[in-house]
């Protein structure tokens, strides 16, 4: 669960940074540094959620594949399920 929490935070934070960069100065260096971080965090969120045994019953597995905020949605569903 700790891995899922860290990856969900990194996924959401990197999306904010990428969006802010796109809406303001669009510096290629920021995109090239934060883009792979966001993609890796997204994949870690999916993998970590699918390893939680109670994730299938709560619908967290399918929530985790939502780009950008899937990790936060999965954590919310797991918390509401009592995991």
N, C-alpha and C positions, 0 to 999 in steps of 0.2 A: 504494500500500500504506500510505503514511503516513496518508492520509485515512481509510482503513478502520480502522487502529489507533486513531486519535483518536476516531472515531465509535463504535467498539466499546466503548472505555473510557467514553465519555460515556453510552452507552446503559445499560451495566451499573451505573455509578455513580448515574445518575438513577433507575434502578429501585430501588436500595437506599434512596435518599432518599425516594422516594414510598412505598415499603413501610414504612419506619420512621415516616414521618409518619402513615400510615394506622393503624398499630398503636399509636401513642402519642397524640398530642394532636389529630391531624387538623386542622391549621391550613389554612384555605382559601387563604391567601396562598402557602404552600409548594406546594400542588397547582397553583395557577394559574401559578406561575413555572416549576416543574420539569416539569410535564406536557407543555407544548409542546416543551421541550428534549428530553425523552425521545422524543416522537413524531418530531421532526426527526432526531434521531440514528438512530432506527430506519430511517427512510427513506433516510438517507445511507448507512447500512450496506448496505442492499439495493442501492442504485444503485452504490456503489463495488465491491461484490462482483461484480455482473453485468458490470462493465467489465473485470475481470481475465480474461485470455484462457484461463488454465488452470483457472478455477473450475468449469467444467462437468464436466471429467473427474474432479475430486476430490470432487464433490458439495457444494462450498462454496456454490453458488448456492442450493440448497434449504435448507441449514443456516442461511443468513443470514435467512430469513424467520421463524425461530423468535423470537417476541417476548421481549425482555428479554436473552437471552444469545446470540442468533443471530450477532452480530458476533464474539463470542469463539469460538463453534463454527466459524465460517467461517475465522477466522484460524488456528485449530488445524488444520483440514483443509488449508488452503493451505500451512502450514508442513510438514505431514507429506508433502505432495505435492512439496515442494522448490521452491516458488515464492518 
